[in-house]
Amino acid sequence: MREHEKNRALVIGFIGAGKMARCLISGMLQNNWSYQQILVSCLEPVKHQDLGEQGIEVVNDNLQLVQCSDVIILACKPQQASLALVGLKGKLDKGCVISVAAGLPVAFLHKLLGDDVSIIRTMPNTPAILGLGVTAFYAEKEVVEKFGALCQTLFESIGEWVWIDDESLMDAVTATSGSGPAYVFLMAESMIKGAIELGLPEKIAEKLVIQTLYGAAHLLKNGVESPKTLRENVTSKGGTTQAALESFSEDQFEVIVKKALAAARDRGRVLGQIN
C-alpha cells in the first residue's frame, strides 16, 4: 500500500479549533480525507457546531481526543498550551504531536508531554486560508524519518513546505514568512493611500494596487528570473520607476525591511523564552 493510502486510515486529532486548525481541516477534506478521520477538542464545542454539522466529532476533553487519535495537532493559542496539555503526559503512547502554536520550542513541549513523544514544530502563515501558504517544519532527525512524510502530506493541503534543520532558525522563519503577509498588506495600504493622494479614486487605486501586487507575485512564483532581474527589467534609465526606486533608496528602504525582520525575530525569541 502506498504511503498516501496508509495515511487515509489515520485519525487526526486537533486540540483547538481556531483559524489554522480550520485551514488544515478544510485542506484535508479537499484532499480526500474523510470527516471520520478528524476529531476536534475545544473548550466550548457549542461555538463550533458547524464542524459537527459537517460530520466532524467535536469534544471538550483532550484526553478523550488523544485516546482516539493517531496524530495530534496542537492548534490552540500558545499561551493556552500548558493548560491544554495538562494530564496528557504519558498518555500519547510514543505518538506524534504536530504543533502549530507559534513560538513553542520542542523542549517546552517535551517537558509537558514527555520525552517519548515525537514533536514536530511548525510555522504556517495566513495564505494557508486559500491553500497558498508556506509552512516551515522542525523536528529531530528520527522524528522526521518516522513522521515527516505524514506531516508533509497534511500541510501540502494548505500550500508548500520546507524543513529547517536548526530550531533556532524558526524565529527567523516567523519573521520572514509567518509575519511576512502583514508586510505585503502594509505595502498595499501605503500604495493605495499614495495613489489616492495623487488624485486617483479610492476604488480604482485599490484595484490597481491589488492587481499589481498579485501579478508581481505571479511573476516571482512562476517566472524563471530572480527578483533582482525582474526589478531591473521594469526599471528604465531615467524613467519613472527609477525615480521611485531612488526615492526608496534615499529613505533606506532595504535597511528598514531588514530592521523590521530582525525586530520580529527578536520578539519571537523573547516569547519563546517566556513559554
C-alpha positions in Angstrom: 0.0 0.0 0.0 1.4 3.4 -0.9 2.2 6.0 1.8 -0.7 8.3 1.0 -3.2 5.4 1.1 -1.9 4.4 4.5 -2.5 8.0 5.7 -6.1 7.8 4.8 -6.7 5.3 7.6 -5.3 7.6 10.3 -7.3 9.7 12.7 -6.0 13.2 13.2 -7.0 15.0 16.5 -7.0 18.8 16.7 -6.6 20.4 20.1 -8.1 23.8 19.3 -10.5 24.9 16.5 -9.1 28.3 15.5 -8.3 29.6 12.1 -5.2 27.4 11.4 -7.0 24.3 12.6 -9.9 25.1 10.3 -7.5 25.7 7.4 -6.0 22.3 7.9 -9.3 20.6 8.3 -10.6 22.3 5.1 -7.5 21.3 3.2 -7.7 17.7 4.4 -11.3 17.4 3.4 -10.5 18.8 -0.1 -7.7 16.2 -0.4 -9.9 13.1 0.2 -9.5 12.7 4.0 -12.9 11.8 5.5 -14.8 13.5 8.2 -14.5 10.3 10.3 -10.7 10.8 10.3 -10.9 14.2 12.0 -11.5 14.8 15.7 -11.6 18.2 17.4 -11.3 19.1 21.0 -12.0 22.7 22.3 -13.2 24.5 25.4 -16.6 25.4 24.0 -17.8 22.9 21.4 -21.1 24.8 21.1 -19.2 27.6 19.3 -18.1 25.1 16.7 -21.4 23.5 15.8 -20.7 24.0 12.2 -17.9 21.4 12.4 -20.3 18.9 14.0 -22.9 19.7 11.2 -20.2 18.6 8.7 -19.9 15.3 10.4 -16.7 16.0 12.5 -16.9 15.0 16.1 -16.2 17.9 18.5 -15.5 17.2 22.2 -14.2 19.2 25.1 -11.9 16.5 26.6 -8.3 16.5 25.4 -7.6 13.1 27.0 -10.5 11.6 25.1 -9.2 13.1 21.9 -5.7 11.7 22.5 -7.1 8.2 23.2 -9.0 8.2 19.9 -6.3 9.8 17.6 -3.2 8.6 15.9 -1.6 12.0 15.5 -2.3 15.2 17.5 -2.2 18.7 16.0 -1.7 21.3 18.8 -3.6 24.2 17.3 -4.5 26.3 20.4 -3.1 29.7 21.3 0.5 29.4 22.6 -0.5 30.8 26.0 -3.1 28.1 26.3 -0.8 25.2 25.6 0.2 24.4 29.1 -3.4 24.2 30.3 -4.5 22.3 27.2 -1.8 19.6 27.7 -2.3 19.1 31.4 -2.8 15.4 32.2 -1.6 14.2 28.8 1.9 13.3 29.8 2.4 9.6 29.4 -0.9 9.2 27.6 0.3 9.5 24.0 1.9 6.1 23.7 5.0 7.3 21.8 2.8 9.1 19.4 3.3 12.3 17.4 2.3 15.9 18.2 2.5 18.5 15.4 2.4 22.0 16.9 1.1 25.0 15.0 1.2 27.0 18.3 3.6 29.8 17.4 6.9 30.1 19.3 6.7 27.0 21.5 10.1 25.2 21.5 10.3 21.4 21.1 11.9 21.2 24.6 9.0 23.0 26.2 6.5 20.6 24.6 8.6 17.6 25.7 8.5 18.9 29.2 4.7 18.9 29.1 4.3 15.6 27.2 7.3 13.5 28.0 10.5 12.6 26.1 9.0 9.6 24.4 6.5 11.7 22.3 7.6 12.8 18.8 7.3 16.5 18.4 7.2 18.5 15.1 7.2 22.2 15.4 5.7 24.2 12.5 5.3 27.7 11.4 2.5 28.2 8.8 1.2 31.5 7.5 -2.2 33.1 6.8 -2.3 32.5 3.0 -3.0 28.9 4.0 -6.6 30.0 4.1 -6.5 29.9 0.3 -4.2 26.9 0.1 -1.4 29.2 -0.8 0.6 29.2 2.5 4.1 28.1 3.2 4.9 26.1 6.3 8.3 25.5 7.9 8.9 22.3 9.9 11.4 21.4 12.5 11.9 18.1 14.3 14.7 15.8 15.5 16.1 13.6 12.8 14.5 10.4 14.0 11.1 12.1 14.2 11.5 13.4 10.6 12.2 9.8 9.5 9.2 8.4 11.2 6.5 11.1 10.8 8.0 13.6 8.3 6.1 12.2 5.2 2.8 12.3 7.1 3.4 15.9 8.2 4.2 16.9 4.6 1.0 15.2 3.4 -1.1 17.1 5.9 0.4 20.5 5.2 0.5 20.1 1.4 -3.2 20.6 1.6 -2.7 24.3 2.6 0.3 25.2 0.5 4.0 24.4 0.3 6.5 23.5 3.0 10.2 23.5 3.9 12.2 21.7 6.6 14.5 23.6 8.9 17.4 21.6 10.5 18.2 24.1 13.2 15.4 25.0 15.6 16.9 28.4 16.5 16.1 29.5 12.9 12.4 29.1 13.5 12.4 32.7 14.9 13.8 33.8 11.5 11.1 31.8 9.7 8.5 33.5 11.8 9.9 36.9 11.0 10.1 36.1 7.2 7.0 34.1 6.3 5.0 33.9 9.5 4.7 37.7 9.8 5.5 38.3 6.1 2.0 38.7 4.8 1.5 41.7 7.1 4.4 43.4 5.4 2.8 43.0 2.0 -0.5 44.2 3.3 1.2 47.3 4.7 2.8 47.9 1.3 -0.6 47.7 -0.3 -2.1 50.1 2.2 0.7 52.6 1.7 0.5 52.4 -2.1 -3.3 52.8 -2.1 -3.0 55.9 0.2 -0.3 57.3 -2.1 -2.3 56.7 -5.2 -5.3 58.5 -3.6 -3.1 61.5 -2.7 -2.1 61.6 -6.4 -5.7 62.0 -7.3 -7.0 58.5 -8.1 -10.4 57.5 -6.8 -10.2 55.0 -3.9 -11.8 52.0 -5.7 -9.5 52.5 -8.8 -6.5 52.9 -6.5 -7.3 49.7 -4.7 -7.8 47.7 -7.9 -4.6 49.0 -9.5 -2.5 48.2 -6.4 -4.0 44.8 -5.5 -3.8 43.5 -9.1 -0.3 44.9 -9.4 0.9 43.0 -6.3 -1.0 39.9 -7.4 0.6 40.0 -10.9 4.1 40.7 -9.5 3.7 37.8 -7.1 2.8 35.5 -10.0 5.9 36.7 -11.9 8.1 35.9 -8.9 6.4 32.5 -8.4 6.0 31.3 -12.0 8.9 33.0 -13.8 12.5 31.9 -14.1 14.1 35.2 -13.3 15.3 36.4 -9.9 13.6 39.3 -8.0 16.6 41.4 -8.9 16.3 40.7 -12.6 12.6 41.3 -12.6 13.1 44.7 -10.9 15.8 45.7 -13.4 13.6 44.7 -16.3 10.9 47.2 -15.2 13.5 50.0 -14.5 14.3 52.1 -17.5 17.2 54.5 -17.1 15.9 58.0 -16.3 12.3 56.7 -16.1 9.5 56.8 -13.6 10.4 53.5 -11.9 14.0 54.6 -11.4 12.8 57.8 -9.8 10.6 55.8 -7.4 13.3 53.3 -6.5 15.9 56.1 -5.9 13.4 57.6 -3.5 13.1 54.3 -1.7 16.9 54.0 -1.6 17.3 57.6 -0.2 15.0 56.6 2.6 16.9 53.4 3.2 14.1 51.0 2.2 16.3 47.9 2.4 17.6 48.9 5.8 14.0 49.5 7.1 12.9 46.0 5.9 15.9 44.2 7.4 15.4 46.1 10.7 11.7 45.0 10.7 12.6 41.3 10.2 15.2 41.5 12.9 12.7 43.1 15.3 10.2 40.3 14.6 12.9 37.6 15.1 14.0 39.1 18.4 10.4 39.3 19.6 10.0 35.7 18.7 13.0 34.8 20.8 11.6 36.6 23.8 8.2 35.0 23.5 9.9 31.6 23.2 11.8 32.2 26.5 8.6 33.3 28.2 6.9 30.0 27.2 
